[in-house]
């Protein structure tokens, strides 16, 4: 078979296997399709499929096929992060700045602290060596792993709250405010981690050029016809992603920045929702597969699972502890902090994107990446089974706006 035919076989596997597992297994309650796609990517990776059926793995996932899949995956994740940046709305957070600042700050800081402790344990050698990337300083590894524990996956959170029928409720809008503030902090910390002192001149030049061009873009977007804004937005995305990658920050940081300076009100919201859903449906499964192909079990499955469990404990307990502290300060009602904390600990996509950047920059190794990926999947799968029963008991809180 030629490369095109093998590529199409790989694409057929990517789209068929997760769908059949999701539909026939009726996993929607605890694992939406996007989570099944992530799990399938792990199963199809070299550590599982490649180990069990090496001949099949080497036949399908040739270097040429992997390169082609990576090209689609890069564009998919750029679009996804770009849309997440566009949909970031901090106006509501500003209107409730005290409550939002306290909650978002504690919800970020506590898992960050516990995540740093987990990173220290992993880095100390208690679980063996081979966790820190060859180009990482110890503080970069610690901060990268810690921030992975603190991440909230805003796009997946929206998806889960929509299915739990609380997205449009006041409680849902509150949770979006908290997650939006943390989203800004997460990308800011990532930019700090990726600061390259050998290329700091380029990075400063990029940020200055970005600020100037952003001002011009915002003026231009308000003058052109609505249909032209979509084309200009995509060109802007590519330019920013290139500039960020050229200066050493990574193209995904550029993609988020490109979206963050664009107003969602410039676009038809229904079309924006449709675009996000189509990216998730048509392109992101390829990203999940390429992510799975990067997993590594060289440390041994048990060790990787122990590291993942430690990270999950730090992530969930830190998020719940932080939100409960905020609830005490703000005098929330009983059960309110638990409901919000469990929703905010959702990881999935954004953490996986975050971890991919850390792996690309050799701040973490494939072993750490695999542990983080397992933690993200477990975190997301816990959300609906824990939150759904709570909603039945806490109906009186759904209309609480702050």
ChimeraX attribute file (.defattr): number of C-alpha atoms within 10 A of each C-alpha:
attribute: neighborCount
match mode: 1-to-1
recipient: residues
	/A:1	7
	/A:2	6
	/A:3	14
	/A:4	12
	/A:5	12
	/A:6	17
	/A:7	20
	/A:8	13
	/A:9	14
	/A:10	19
	/A:11	16
	/A:12	11
	/A:13	16
	/A:14	21
	/A:15	18
	/A:16	12
	/A:17	15
	/A:18	21
	/A:19	17
	/A:20	13
	/A:21	15
	/A:22	18
	/A:23	12
	/A:24	9
	/A:25	9
	/A:26	13
	/A:27	15
	/A:28	16
	/A:29	14
	/A:30	15
	/A:31	21
	/A:32	20
	/A:33	21
	/A:34	23
	/A:35	24
	/A:36	23
	/A:37	27
	/A:38	28
	/A:39	20
	/A:40	22
	/A:41	24
	/A:42	25
	/A:43	17
	/A:44	23
	/A:45	22
	/A:46	21
	/A:47	21
	/A:48	18
	/A:49	16
	/A:50	17
	/A:51	13
	/A:52	11
	/A:53	11
	/A:54	13
	/A:55	11
	/A:56	11
	/A:57	17
	/A:58	12
	/A:59	11
	/A:60	19
	/A:61	21
	/A:62	14
	/A:63	11
	/A:64	14
	/A:65	20
	/A:66	16
	/A:67	13
	/A:68	14
	/A:69	19
	/A:70	17
	/A:71	13
	/A:72	17
	/A:73	21
	/A:74	18
	/A:75	16
	/A:76	20
	/A:77	24
	/A:78	22
	/A:79	25
	/A:80	26
	/A:81	25
	/A:82	26
	/A:83	24
	/A:84	21
	/A:85	23
	/A:86	21
	/A:87	21
	/A:88	23
	/A:89	17
	/A:90	15
	/A:91	10
	/A:92	15
	/A:93	21
	/A:94	14
	/A:95	10
	/A:96	14
	/A:97	16
	/A:98	12
	/A:99	20
	/A:100	24
	/A:101	18
	/A:102	19
	/A:103	29
	/A:104	27
	/A:105	18
	/A:106	22
	/A:107	30
	/A:108	31
	/A:109	19
	/A:110	25
	/A:111	30
	/A:112	26
	/A:113	19
	/A:114	23
	/A:115	29
	/A:116	24
	/A:117	18
	/A:118	24
	/A:119	27
	/A:120	18
	/A:121	15
	/A:122	23
	/A:123	18
	/A:124	12
	/A:125	11
	/A:126	9
	/A:127	15
	/A:128	11
	/A:129	12
	/A:130	17
	/A:131	24
	/A:132	24
	/A:133	21
	/A:134	12
	/A:135	12
	/A:136	19
	/A:137	12
	/A:138	15
	/A:139	13
	/A:140	21
	/A:141	26
	/A:142	26
	/A:143	20
	/A:144	28
	/A:145	29
	/A:146	27
	/A:147	27
	/A:148	30
	/A:149	34
	/A:150	31
	/A:151	31
	/A:152	29
	/A:153	25
	/A:154	25
	/A:155	20
	/A:156	19
	/A:157	25
	/A:158	19
	/A:159	14
	/A:160	20
	/A:161	20
	/A:162	14
	/A:163	14
	/A:164	15
	/A:165	12
	/A:166	17
	/A:167	20
	/A:168	13
	/A:169	16
	/A:170	16
	/A:171	20
	/A:172	23
	/A:173	20
	/A:174	21
	/A:175	25
	/A:176	25
	/A:177	26
	/A:178	27
	/A:179	28
	/A:180	25
	/A:181	21
	/A:182	26
	/A:183	22
	/A:184	16
	/A:185	17
	/A:186	22
	/A:187	18
	/A:188	12
	/A:189	14
	/A:190	21
	/A:191	18
	/A:192	13
	/A:193	21
	/A:194	19
	/A:195	16
	/A:196	15
	/A:197	10
	/A:198	9
	/A:199	14
	/A:200	14
	/A:201	11
	/A:202	18
	/A:203	22
	/A:204	12
	/A:205	14
	/A:206	21
	/A:207	16
	/A:208	12
	/A:209	13
	/A:210	20
	/A:211	13
	/A:212	11
	/A:213	14
	/A:214	19
	/A:215	11
	/A:216	11
	/A:217	16
	/A:218	14
	/A:219	11
	/A:220	12
	/A:221	18
	/A:222	12
	/A:223	10
	/A:224	11
	/A:225	9
	/A:226	13
	/A:227	10
	/A:228	11
	/A:229	17
	/A:230	15
	/A:231	11
	/A:232	14
	/A:233	17
	/A:234	15
	/A:235	13
	/A:236	19
	/A:237	23
	/A:238	17
	/A:239	16
	/A:240	27
	/A:241	23
	/A:242	18
	/A:243	24
	/A:244	23
	/A:245	17
	/A:246	15
	/A:247	20
	/A:248	22
	/A:249	27
	/A:250	21
	/A:251	24
	/A:252	28
	/A:253	25
	/A:254	28
	/A:255	29
	/A:256	25
	/A:257	23
	/A:258	26
	/A:259	25
	/A:260	21
	/A:261	17
	/A:262	21
	/A:263	16
	/A:264	17
	/A:265	9
	/A:266	14
	/A:267	15
	/A:268	12
	/A:269	12
	/A:270	9
	/A:271	10
	/A:272	16
	/A:273	13
	/A:274	12
	/A:275	15
	/A:276	18
	/A:277	14
	/A:278	12
	/A:279	18
	/A:280	19
	/A:281	14
	/A:282	11
	/A:283	20
	/A:284	25
	/A:285	26
	/A:286	27
	/A:287	25
	/A:288	25
	/A:289	28
	/A:290	25
	/A:291	23
	/A:292	24
	/A:293	21
	/A:294	19
	/A:295	25
	/A:296	22
	/A:297	19
	/A:298	12
	/A:299	16
	/A:300	11
	/A:301	14
	/A:302	10
	/A:303	16
	/A:304	23
	/A:305	17
	/A:306	14
	/A:307	24
	/A:308	23
	/A:309	17
	/A:310	20
	/A:311	29
	/A:312	25
	/A:313	19
	/A:314	24
	/A:315	32
	/A:316	26
	/A:317	18
	/A:318	26
	/A:319	33
	/A:320	24
	/A:321	19
	/A:322	23
	/A:323	28
	/A:324	23
	/A:325	18
	/A:326	22
	/A:327	21
	/A:328	12
	/A:329	12
	/A:330	14
	/A:331	11
	/A:332	14
	/A:333	11
	/A:334	12
	/A:335	15
	/A:336	19
	/A:337	21
	/A:338	19
	/A:339	22
	/A:340	23
	/A:341	24
	/A:342	21
	/A:343	28
	/A:344	29
	/A:345	30
	/A:346	30
	/A:347	31
	/A:348	27
	/A:349	28
	/A:350	24
	/A:351	24
	/A:352	25
	/A:353	22
	/A:354	21
	/A:355	25
	/A:356	19
	/A:357	21
	/A:358	26
	/A:359	19
	/A:360	13
	/A:361	19
	/A:362	16
	/A:363	26
	/A:364	26
	/A:365	22
	/A:366	23
	/A:367	26
	/A:368	29
	/A:369	25
	/A:370	26
	/A:371	25
	/A:372	27
	/A:373	28
	/A:374	24
	/A:375	28
	/A:376	29
	/A:377	23
	/A:378	19
	/A:379	21
	/A:380	27
	/A:381	22
	/A:382	17
	/A:383	23
	/A:384	22
	/A:385	13
	/A:386	15
	/A:387	18
	/A:388	13
	/A:389	10
	/A:390	15
	/A:391	17
	/A:392	9
	/A:393	10
	/A:394	14
	/A:395	9
	/A:396	9
	/A:397	19
	/A:398	16
	/A:399	13
	/A:400	13
	/A:401	13
	/A:402	14
